[in-house]
């Protein structure tokens, strides 16, 4: 695993309106196929961002980033990298500054960005790949191998962020089943942020 950190990777706590604005900017880009030559990245919000959206109808209290995941169909190392690079370049051209990159076997696994237009709010993107582990999308980083059931990725749905009807984000579907898989059957009960896991 190769890790490149370009700037101080400090996870700050942001007000919800700051995170909403950065999520709005990112979703506008990711939902526009014209930005990617007719290809639209298969993206969704996951982990704490999805949990906050469903349980809190907002970001979690003391949230420090926006969790975005992108699923790529691994056909060849070159194609997978090219698709990931399209995403990175599009965000970079719109004032998202990469501050941390993680690669495994030449494939991007994580790219975290500061939103230079909005208080350096942190957009944290993990790339998951199919075609490596049957029935799963896989991400490898310095801490662990993460396997996500393919059904959640391939059946994702678009939903409006609560209170922001024009802010459309994708979620794993069924989202309640995803949250139970990710956080356990008691996901509706709030926990400390350090209990959410990586």
C-alpha positions as CSV (number, residue, x, y, z in Angstrom):
1,X,0.0,0.0,0.0
2,X,1.4,3.4,-1.0
3,X,0.2,6.5,0.9
4,X,0.9,10.0,-0.4
5,X,-0.2,12.9,1.9
6,X,0.2,16.4,0.3
7,X,-1.0,18.6,3.1
8,X,-1.8,18.5,6.7
9,X,-4.6,16.0,6.9
10,X,-6.4,17.4,9.8
11,X,-10.0,16.3,10.3
12,X,-11.8,19.4,11.5
13,X,-15.4,19.5,12.8
14,X,-17.7,21.5,10.5
15,X,-21.1,23.0,10.8
16,X,-23.8,21.1,8.8
17,X,-24.3,24.0,6.4
18,X,-20.7,23.9,5.4
19,X,-20.8,20.1,4.7
20,X,-24.1,20.6,2.8
21,X,-22.5,23.1,0.4
22,X,-19.5,20.8,-0.3
23,X,-21.8,17.8,-0.8
24,X,-23.9,19.9,-3.2
25,X,-20.8,20.9,-5.2
26,X,-19.5,17.3,-5.3
27,X,-22.9,15.8,-6.2
28,X,-23.4,18.3,-9.0
29,X,-20.1,17.2,-10.6
30,X,-20.6,13.5,-10.0
31,X,-24.1,13.5,-11.4
32,X,-23.1,15.2,-14.7
33,X,-22.0,12.8,-17.4
34,X,-20.8,15.6,-19.5
35,X,-18.0,16.1,-17.1
36,X,-16.7,12.6,-17.8
37,X,-17.2,12.2,-21.6
38,X,-20.7,10.6,-21.2
39,X,-19.7,8.3,-18.4
40,X,-21.2,8.8,-15.0
41,X,-19.3,7.6,-11.9
42,X,-21.3,5.0,-9.9
43,X,-21.1,6.8,-6.6
44,X,-22.9,6.9,-3.3
45,X,-22.7,8.3,0.2
46,X,-21.7,5.7,2.8
47,X,-20.6,5.1,6.3
48,X,-21.2,8.1,8.6
49,X,-22.7,10.3,5.9
50,X,-25.3,7.7,5.0
51,X,-26.0,7.0,8.7
52,X,-26.5,10.7,9.5
53,X,-28.8,11.2,6.4
54,X,-31.1,8.4,7.4
55,X,-31.0,8.4,11.2
56,X,-30.4,12.1,12.0
57,X,-31.9,13.6,8.8
58,X,-28.7,15.6,8.7
59,X,-25.0,15.0,9.2
60,X,-23.9,13.3,12.4
61,X,-23.1,15.6,15.3
62,X,-19.4,16.6,15.2
63,X,-19.0,15.2,11.6
64,X,-15.6,15.9,10.1
65,X,-15.9,14.8,6.5
66,X,-18.2,13.7,3.7
67,X,-18.0,9.9,2.9
68,X,-18.3,9.2,-0.8
69,X,-17.7,5.8,-2.3
70,X,-17.3,5.0,-6.0
71,X,-17.6,1.5,-7.5
72,X,-15.5,0.6,-10.5
73,X,-15.7,-2.6,-12.6
74,X,-12.2,-3.9,-12.6
75,X,-11.4,-5.0,-16.2
76,X,-7.8,-4.1,-16.4
77,X,-5.5,-2.1,-14.3
78,X,-5.3,0.6,-16.9
79,X,-9.0,1.0,-17.4
80,X,-9.8,1.1,-13.6
81,X,-7.1,3.7,-13.1
82,X,-8.3,5.8,-16.0
83,X,-11.8,5.9,-14.6
84,X,-10.6,6.9,-11.1
85,X,-8.4,9.5,-12.7
86,X,-11.4,11.1,-14.5
87,X,-13.0,11.6,-11.1
88,X,-9.9,13.1,-9.5
89,X,-9.3,15.5,-12.4
90,X,-12.9,16.7,-12.6
91,X,-12.9,17.5,-8.9
92,X,-9.4,19.1,-9.1
93,X,-10.6,21.4,-11.9
94,X,-13.4,22.6,-9.6
95,X,-11.3,23.6,-6.7
96,X,-11.1,20.3,-4.8
97,X,-7.5,19.9,-3.7
98,X,-6.2,16.4,-3.1
99,X,-4.6,16.1,0.3
100,X,-4.2,12.4,0.7
101,X,-4.0,9.5,-1.8
102,X,-3.8,5.7,-1.1
103,X,-2.9,3.2,-3.8
104,X,-2.7,-0.6,-3.8
105,X,-1.1,-2.5,-6.7
106,X,-1.3,0.7,-8.8
107,X,-5.0,1.2,-8.2
108,X,-6.3,4.3,-6.4
109,X,-8.0,3.2,-3.2
110,X,-8.6,6.6,-1.5
111,X,-8.4,10.2,-2.5
112,X,-9.4,12.9,0.1
113,X,-9.9,16.5,-1.0
114,X,-10.2,19.8,0.7
115,X,-12.9,22.1,-0.8
116,X,-10.9,25.2,-1.4
117,X,-14.1,27.3,-1.9
118,X,-15.7,26.3,1.4
119,X,-13.6,26.3,4.6
120,X,-11.5,23.4,3.4
121,X,-14.4,21.0,4.1
122,X,-13.1,17.4,3.6
123,X,-14.5,15.2,0.8
124,X,-13.2,11.6,1.4
125,X,-13.5,9.3,-1.6
126,X,-12.9,5.6,-1.4
127,X,-12.8,3.5,-4.6
128,X,-14.2,0.0,-4.5
129,X,-13.5,-2.6,-7.3
130,X,-15.6,-5.5,-8.6
131,X,-14.0,-8.5,-10.3
132,X,-11.6,-9.3,-7.5
133,X,-13.8,-11.0,-4.9
134,X,-16.9,-12.7,-6.2
135,X,-20.1,-11.0,-5.1
136,X,-18.2,-8.0,-3.5
137,X,-16.6,-4.7,-4.3
138,X,-13.2,-4.5,-2.6
139,X,-11.0,-1.7,-1.2
140,X,-7.5,-2.2,0.2
141,X,-5.8,0.4,2.4
142,X,-3.1,0.5,5.0
143,X,-5.4,-0.8,7.7
144,X,-7.6,-3.5,6.2
145,X,-9.2,-5.2,3.3
146,X,-12.8,-4.0,2.9
147,X,-15.4,-6.1,1.1
148,X,-18.8,-4.6,0.3
149,X,-21.7,-6.8,-0.9
150,X,-22.2,-6.0,-4.6
151,X,-26.0,-5.8,-4.2
152,X,-25.7,-2.6,-2.2
153,X,-23.6,-0.9,-4.8
154,X,-25.4,-2.1,-7.9
155,X,-28.9,-1.4,-6.5
156,X,-28.1,2.1,-5.2
157,X,-30.9,4.7,-5.4
158,X,-31.0,8.4,-5.7
159,X,-32.5,10.3,-2.8
160,X,-33.0,13.9,-1.8
161,X,-31.0,15.0,1.2
162,X,-33.5,15.8,4.0
163,X,-34.5,19.4,3.8
164,X,-32.7,19.9,0.5
165,X,-34.9,18.7,-2.3
166,X,-32.5,19.8,-5.0
167,X,-29.6,18.0,-3.4
168,X,-29.7,14.4,-4.9
169,X,-27.3,11.8,-3.5
170,X,-27.1,8.1,-4.1
171,X,-27.3,5.6,-1.3
172,X,-26.8,1.8,-1.1
173,X,-30.1,0.1,-1.4
174,X,-32.0,-0.9,0.6
175,X,-30.3,1.7,2.7
176,X,-31.6,0.3,6.0
177,X,-30.2,-3.1,5.2
178,X,-26.8,-1.4,4.3
179,X,-26.7,0.4,7.6
180,X,-27.5,-2.8,9.6
181,X,-24.7,-4.6,7.7
182,X,-22.3,-1.7,8.2
183,X,-23.1,-0.7,11.8
184,X,-25.0,-3.7,13.2
185,X,-28.7,-4.2,14.1
186,X,-28.7,-1.3,16.6
187,X,-27.6,1.3,14.1
188,X,-30.6,3.5,15.0
189,X,-29.1,4.0,18.5
190,X,-26.6,6.9,18.5
191,X,-23.0,6.0,19.5
192,X,-19.8,8.0,20.0
193,X,-18.0,9.0,16.8
194,X,-15.1,6.8,17.7
195,X,-17.3,3.7,17.8
196,X,-18.3,4.1,14.1
197,X,-15.2,2.3,12.9
198,X,-13.1,3.0,9.8
